[in-house]
Structures are given as structure tokens and as C-alpha cells.
Amino acid sequence: MQRQTALKRQKERARIEKQREKTANRLERRNDKGSNSGLAPGEDPDIAGIVPGPQPPAVD
């Protein structure tokens, strides 16, 4: 019976630790997301720096 209780405690500690890591990762991503200082307001980061029109020839 003791073994089952110890396993439950171990599982619970692992679950709590995983939840802490997930929370820390969420906060880190949230902070990184807001630090796009290289873009103008309203500029789409996926297409930033793309120049419309003919492209330069590929180097042989």
C-alpha cells in the first residue's frame, strides 16, 4: 500500500513541475512576441522585407 502512495506523490510532483514549466514557457513566448521592434506598426512579419517586382537573377 505504501508503494502506491509514493507513486501518487511522485506523479503529482511531476504534474506540478510540468505545469510550472508550461506557465514559464507561455510567459516567455508572450514577452518575445511583444518585442518585434524591427517592424513598423501594422507591418506583417511574414512578408517584411519582400520587394515586389522582378527578382534578381540567381548566381550561377
Biopython code that builds the backbone (N, CA, C, O; Angstrom):
import numpy as np
from Bio.PDB.StructureBuilder import StructureBuilder

atoms = [
    (1, "MET", "N", (0.821, -1.190, 0.000)),
    (1, "MET", "CA", (0.000, 0.000, 0.000)),
    (1, "MET", "C", (0.867, 1.256, 0.000)),
    (1, "MET", "O", (0.511, 2.249, -0.634)),
    (2, "GLN", "N", (1.985, 1.225, 0.693)),
    (2, "GLN", "CA", (2.848, 2.397, 0.741)),
    (2, "GLN", "C", (3.394, 2.738, -0.635)),
    (2, "GLN", "O", (3.540, 3.910, -0.983)),
    (3, "ARG", "N", (3.688, 1.727, -1.401)),
    (3, "ARG", "CA", (4.278, 1.957, -2.718)),
    (3, "ARG", "C", (3.327, 2.771, -3.610)),
    (3, "ARG", "O", (3.760, 3.665, -4.336)),
    (4, "GLN", "N", (2.036, 2.452, -3.547)),
    (4, "GLN", "CA", (1.051, 3.175, -4.350)),
    (4, "GLN", "C", (0.982, 4.648, -3.941)),
    (4, "GLN", "O", (0.865, 5.531, -4.792)),
    (5, "THR", "N", (1.056, 4.901, -2.649)),
    (5, "THR", "CA", (1.018, 6.280, -2.162)),
    (5, "THR", "C", (2.241, 7.050, -2.636)),
    (5, "THR", "O", (2.128, 8.211, -3.029)),
    (6, "ALA", "N", (3.394, 6.425, -2.603)),
    (6, "ALA", "CA", (4.618, 7.082, -3.059)),
    (6, "ALA", "C", (4.550, 7.371, -4.556)),
    (6, "ALA", "O", (5.001, 8.423, -5.009)),
    (7, "LEU", "N", (3.990, 6.443, -5.316)),
    (7, "LEU", "CA", (3.845, 6.670, -6.752)),
    (7, "LEU", "C", (2.887, 7.823, -7.040)),
    (7, "LEU", "O", (3.114, 8.611, -7.958)),
    (8, "LYS", "N", (1.822, 7.916, -6.256)),
    (8, "LYS", "CA", (0.875, 9.013, -6.430)),
    (8, "LYS", "C", (1.555, 10.349, -6.160)),
    (8, "LYS", "O", (1.368, 11.310, -6.907)),
    (9, "ARG", "N", (2.343, 10.406, -5.092)),
    (9, "ARG", "CA", (3.061, 11.649, -4.772)),
    (9, "ARG", "C", (4.040, 12.017, -5.879)),
    (9, "ARG", "O", (4.153, 13.182, -6.259)),
    (10, "GLN", "N", (4.734, 11.028, -6.383)),
    (10, "GLN", "CA", (5.703, 11.269, -7.453)),
    (10, "GLN", "C", (4.999, 11.790, -8.710)),
    (10, "GLN", "O", (5.481, 12.726, -9.347)),
    (11, "LYS", "N", (3.878, 11.196, -9.064)),
    (11, "LYS", "CA", (3.106, 11.651, -10.226)),
    (11, "LYS", "C", (2.621, 13.083, -10.027)),
    (11, "LYS", "O", (2.680, 13.906, -10.941)),
    (12, "GLU", "N", (2.142, 13.367, -8.822)),
    (12, "GLU", "CA", (1.628, 14.702, -8.534)),
    (12, "GLU", "C", (2.746, 15.740, -8.624)),
    (12, "GLU", "O", (2.539, 16.823, -9.170)),
    (13, "ARG", "N", (3.924, 15.423, -8.095)),
    (13, "ARG", "CA", (5.067, 16.350, -8.198)),
    (13, "ARG", "C", (5.452, 16.577, -9.649)),
    (13, "ARG", "O", (5.746, 17.706, -10.045)),
    (14, "ALA", "N", (5.454, 15.517, -10.445)),
    (14, "ALA", "CA", (5.789, 15.638, -11.868)),
    (14, "ALA", "C", (4.755, 16.495, -12.583)),
    (14, "ALA", "O", (5.109, 17.312, -13.432)),
    (15, "ARG", "N", (3.495, 16.318, -12.251)),
    (15, "ARG", "CA", (2.432, 17.101, -12.877)),
    (15, "ARG", "C", (2.568, 18.579, -12.535)),
    (15, "ARG", "O", (2.420, 19.436, -13.407)),
    (16, "ILE", "N", (2.846, 18.877, -11.280)),
    (16, "ILE", "CA", (3.007, 20.268, -10.852)),
    (16, "ILE", "C", (4.221, 20.895, -11.522)),
    (16, "ILE", "O", (4.153, 22.042, -11.965)),
    (17, "GLU", "N", (5.325, 20.170, -11.605)),
    (17, "GLU", "CA", (6.535, 20.688, -12.244)),
    (17, "GLU", "C", (6.290, 20.956, -13.733)),
    (17, "GLU", "O", (6.739, 21.973, -14.260)),
    (18, "LYS", "N", (5.589, 20.061, -14.401)),
    (18, "LYS", "CA", (5.287, 20.262, -15.815)),
    (18, "LYS", "C", (4.419, 21.502, -16.007)),
    (18, "LYS", "O", (4.623, 22.267, -16.949)),
    (19, "GLN", "N", (3.454, 21.699, -15.117)),
    (19, "GLN", "CA", (2.591, 22.876, -15.201)),
    (19, "GLN", "C", (3.390, 24.159, -15.002)),
    (19, "GLN", "O", (3.137, 25.157, -15.676)),
    (20, "ARG", "N", (4.359, 24.140, -14.077)),
    (20, "ARG", "CA", (5.224, 25.315, -13.869)),
    (20, "ARG", "C", (6.031, 25.623, -15.125)),
    (20, "ARG", "O", (6.167, 26.783, -15.513)),
    (21, "GLU", "N", (6.567, 24.579, -15.758)),
    (21, "GLU", "CA", (7.350, 24.772, -16.975)),
    (21, "GLU", "C", (6.482, 25.347, -18.092)),
    (21, "GLU", "O", (6.914, 26.239, -18.822)),
    (22, "LYS", "N", (5.269, 24.838, -18.220)),
    (22, "LYS", "CA", (4.365, 25.335, -19.251)),
    (22, "LYS", "C", (4.037, 26.813, -19.018)),
    (22, "LYS", "O", (4.003, 27.601, -19.963)),
    (23, "THR", "N", (3.798, 27.182, -17.768)),
    (23, "THR", "CA", (3.492, 28.573, -17.447)),
    (23, "THR", "C", (4.679, 29.468, -17.762)),
    (23, "THR", "O", (4.513, 30.556, -18.314)),
    (24, "ALA", "N", (5.878, 29.013, -17.412)),
    (24, "ALA", "CA", (7.076, 29.801, -17.702)),
    (24, "ALA", "C", (7.276, 29.952, -19.207)),
    (24, "ALA", "O", (7.650, 31.028, -19.674)),
    (25, "ASN", "N", (7.031, 28.887, -19.970)),
    (25, "ASN", "CA", (7.172, 28.958, -21.426)),
    (25, "ASN", "C", (6.157, 29.923, -22.025)),
    (25, "ASN", "O", (6.481, 30.672, -22.946)),
    (26, "ARG", "N", (4.936, 29.907, -21.510)),
    (26, "ARG", "CA", (3.905, 30.824, -22.015)),
    (26, "ARG", "C", (4.320, 32.276, -21.783)),
    (26, "ARG", "O", (4.191, 33.112, -22.677)),
    (27, "LEU", "N", (4.819, 32.572, -20.583)),
    (27, "LEU", "CA", (5.241, 33.932, -20.275)),
    (27, "LEU", "C", (6.407, 34.354, -21.164)),
    (27, "LEU", "O", (6.461, 35.490, -21.633)),
    (28, "GLU", "N", (7.332, 33.437, -21.389)),
    (28, "GLU", "CA", (8.491, 33.747, -22.240)),
    (28, "GLU", "C", (8.040, 34.037, -23.669)),
    (28, "GLU", "O", (8.506, 35.000, -24.278)),
    (29, "ARG", "N", (7.148, 33.227, -24.206)),
    (29, "ARG", "CA", (6.644, 33.453, -25.567)),
    (29, "ARG", "C", (5.886, 34.775, -25.651)),
    (29, "ARG", "O", (6.005, 35.505, -26.635)),
    (30, "ARG", "N", (5.111, 35.073, -24.621)),
    (30, "ARG", "CA", (4.344, 36.324, -24.605)),
    (30, "ARG", "C", (5.288, 37.525, -24.620)),
    (30, "ARG", "O", (5.035, 38.506, -25.319)),
    (31, "ASN", "N", (6.377, 37.451, -23.848)),
    (31, "ASN", "CA", (7.345, 38.541, -23.820)),
    (31, "ASN", "C", (8.098, 38.651, -25.139)),
    (31, "ASN", "O", (8.369, 39.760, -25.600)),
    (32, "ASP", "N", (8.440, 37.523, -25.753)),
    (32, "ASP", "CA", (9.146, 37.543, -27.030)),
    (32, "ASP", "C", (8.247, 38.068, -28.145)),
    (32, "ASP", "O", (8.716, 38.756, -29.052)),
    (33, "LYS", "N", (6.977, 37.751, -28.079)),
    (33, "LYS", "CA", (6.041, 38.165, -29.113)),
    (33, "LYS", "C", (5.916, 39.689, -29.164)),
    (33, "LYS", "O", (5.779, 40.259, -30.247)),
    (34, "GLY", "N", (5.959, 40.334, -28.041)),
    (34, "GLY", "CA", (5.820, 41.782, -27.974)),
    (34, "GLY", "C", (7.086, 42.532, -28.315)),
    (34, "GLY", "O", (7.055, 43.761, -28.388)),
    (35, "SER", "N", (8.199, 41.851, -28.527)),
    (35, "SER", "CA", (9.472, 42.540, -28.754)),
    (35, "SER", "C", (9.861, 42.584, -30.226)),
    (35, "SER", "O", (11.051, 42.548, -30.539)),
    (36, "ASN", "N", (8.900, 42.661, -31.135)),
    (36, "ASN", "CA", (9.185, 42.786, -32.561)),
    (36, "ASN", "C", (9.457, 44.250, -32.881)),
    (36, "ASN", "O", (8.656, 44.897, -33.556)),
    (37, "SER", "N", (10.575, 44.773, -32.403)),
    (37, "SER", "CA", (10.866, 46.190, -32.553)),
    (37, "SER", "C", (11.364, 46.542, -33.948)),
    (37, "SER", "O", (11.398, 47.725, -34.288)),
    (38, "GLY", "N", (11.751, 45.572, -34.772)),
    (38, "GLY", "CA", (12.276, 45.836, -36.094)),
    (38, "GLY", "C", (11.195, 46.110, -37.134)),
    (38, "GLY", "O", (11.518, 46.439, -38.276)),
    (39, "LEU", "N", (9.950, 45.986, -36.777)),
    (39, "LEU", "CA", (8.864, 46.154, -37.734)),
    (39, "LEU", "C", (8.117, 47.456, -37.475)),
    (39, "LEU", "O", (8.006, 47.919, -36.339)),
    (40, "ALA", "N", (7.614, 48.028, -38.552)),
    (40, "ALA", "CA", (6.765, 49.197, -38.424)),
    (40, "ALA", "C", (5.402, 48.745, -37.890)),
    (40, "ALA", "O", (5.002, 47.600, -38.099)),
    (41, "PRO", "N", (4.706, 49.624, -37.215)),
    (41, "PRO", "CA", (3.375, 49.237, -36.717)),
    (41, "PRO", "C", (2.453, 48.856, -37.874)),
    (41, "PRO", "O", (2.363, 49.581, -38.865)),
    (42, "GLY", "N", (1.786, 47.746, -37.751)),
    (42, "GLY", "CA", (0.867, 47.293, -38.773)),
    (42, "GLY", "C", (1.519, 46.496, -39.886)),
    (42, "GLY", "O", (0.823, 46.042, -40.794)),
    (43, "GLU", "N", (2.845, 46.307, -39.849)),
    (43, "GLU", "CA", (3.536, 45.553, -40.887)),
    (43, "GLU", "C", (3.480, 44.066, -40.569)),
    (43, "GLU", "O", (3.694, 43.662, -39.426)),
    (44, "ASP", "N", (3.196, 43.261, -41.570)),
    (44, "ASP", "CA", (3.095, 41.822, -41.384)),
    (44, "ASP", "C", (4.502, 41.217, -41.330)),
    (44, "ASP", "O", (5.270, 41.388, -42.277)),
    (45, "PRO", "N", (4.859, 40.516, -40.248)),
    (45, "PRO", "CA", (6.205, 39.970, -40.126)),
    (45, "PRO", "C", (6.506, 38.871, -41.148)),
    (45, "PRO", "O", (7.672, 38.603, -41.435)),
    (46, "ASP", "N", (5.473, 38.234, -41.699)),
    (46, "ASP", "CA", (5.688, 37.170, -42.675)),
    (46, "ASP", "C", (6.167, 37.712, -44.018)),
    (46, "ASP", "O", (6.889, 37.032, -44.747)),
    (47, "ILE", "N", (5.765, 38.925, -44.339)),
    (47, "ILE", "CA", (6.137, 39.465, -45.648)),
    (47, "ILE", "C", (7.068, 40.671, -45.533)),
    (47, "ILE", "O", (7.294, 41.375, -46.517)),
    (48, "ALA", "N", (7.603, 40.912, -44.351)),
    (48, "ALA", "CA", (8.502, 42.042, -44.149)),
    (48, "ALA", "C", (9.778, 41.834, -44.965)),
    (48, "ALA", "O", (10.378, 40.760, -44.924)),
    (49, "GLY", "N", (10.178, 42.844, -45.690)),
    (49, "GLY", "CA", (11.418, 42.795, -46.450)),
    (49, "GLY", "C", (11.279, 42.231, -47.848)),
    (49, "GLY", "O", (12.264, 42.191, -48.585)),
    (50, "ILE", "N", (10.108, 41.799, -48.237)),
    (50, "ILE", "CA", (9.904, 41.262, -49.581)),
    (50, "ILE", "C", (9.670, 42.435, -50.528)),
    (50, "ILE", "O", (8.854, 43.316, -50.254)),
    (51, "VAL", "N", (10.395, 42.436, -51.643)),
    (51, "VAL", "CA", (10.278, 43.506, -52.623)),
    (51, "VAL", "C", (9.455, 42.993, -53.799)),
    (51, "VAL", "O", (9.798, 41.968, -54.388)),
    (52, "PRO", "N", (8.370, 43.693, -54.152)),
    (52, "PRO", "CA", (7.570, 43.248, -55.299)),
    (52, "PRO", "C", (8.292, 43.537, -56.610)),
    (52, "PRO", "O", (9.146, 44.421, -56.688)),
    (53, "GLY", "N", (7.937, 42.786, -57.618)),
    (53, "GLY", "CA", (8.523, 43.005, -58.940)),
    (53, "GLY", "C", (9.504, 41.917, -59.310)),
    (53, "GLY", "O", (9.615, 40.901, -58.624)),
    (54, "PRO", "N", (10.231, 42.145, -60.427)),
    (54, "PRO", "CA", (11.189, 41.125, -60.886)),
    (54, "PRO", "C", (12.297, 40.905, -59.845)),
    (54, "PRO", "O", (12.753, 41.839, -59.186)),
    (55, "GLN", "N", (12.701, 39.668, -59.726)),
    (55, "GLN", "CA", (13.733, 39.305, -58.773)),
    (55, "GLN", "C", (15.090, 39.285, -59.482)),
    (55, "GLN", "O", (15.145, 39.040, -60.688)),
    (56, "PRO", "N", (16.161, 39.534, -58.772)),
    (56, "PRO", "CA", (17.485, 39.491, -59.396)),
    (56, "PRO", "C", (17.807, 38.082, -59.855)),
    (56, "PRO", "O", (17.327, 37.116, -59.261)),
    (57, "PRO", "N", (18.619, 37.943, -60.914)),
    (57, "PRO", "CA", (18.953, 36.593, -61.408)),
    (57, "PRO", "C", (19.737, 35.795, -60.359)),
    (57, "PRO", "O", (20.493, 36.350, -59.562)),
    (58, "ALA", "N", (19.530, 34.491, -60.389)),
    (58, "ALA", "CA", (20.251, 33.615, -59.467)),
    (58, "ALA", "C", (21.711, 33.526, -59.889)),
    (58, "ALA", "O", (22.015, 33.518, -61.081)),
    (59, "VAL", "N", (22.607, 33.461, -58.922)),
    (59, "VAL", "CA", (24.042, 33.375, -59.195)),
    (59, "VAL", "C", (24.366, 31.962, -59.651)),
    (59, "VAL", "O", (23.966, 30.988, -59.014)),
    (60, "ASP", "N", (25.102, 31.853, -60.769)),
    (60, "ASP", "CA", (25.446, 30.528, -61.306)),
    (60, "ASP", "C", (26.597, 29.926, -60.595)),
    (60, "ASP", "O", (27.012, 28.814, -60.923)),
]
sb = StructureBuilder()
sb.init_structure("model")
sb.init_model(0)
sb.init_chain("A")
sb.init_seg("    ")
for serial, (resi, resn, name, xyz) in enumerate(atoms, 1):
    if name == "N":
        sb.init_residue(resn, " ", resi, " ")
    sb.init_atom(name, np.array(xyz, "f"), 0.0, 1.0, " ", f" {name:<3s}", serial, name[0])
structure = sb.get_structure()
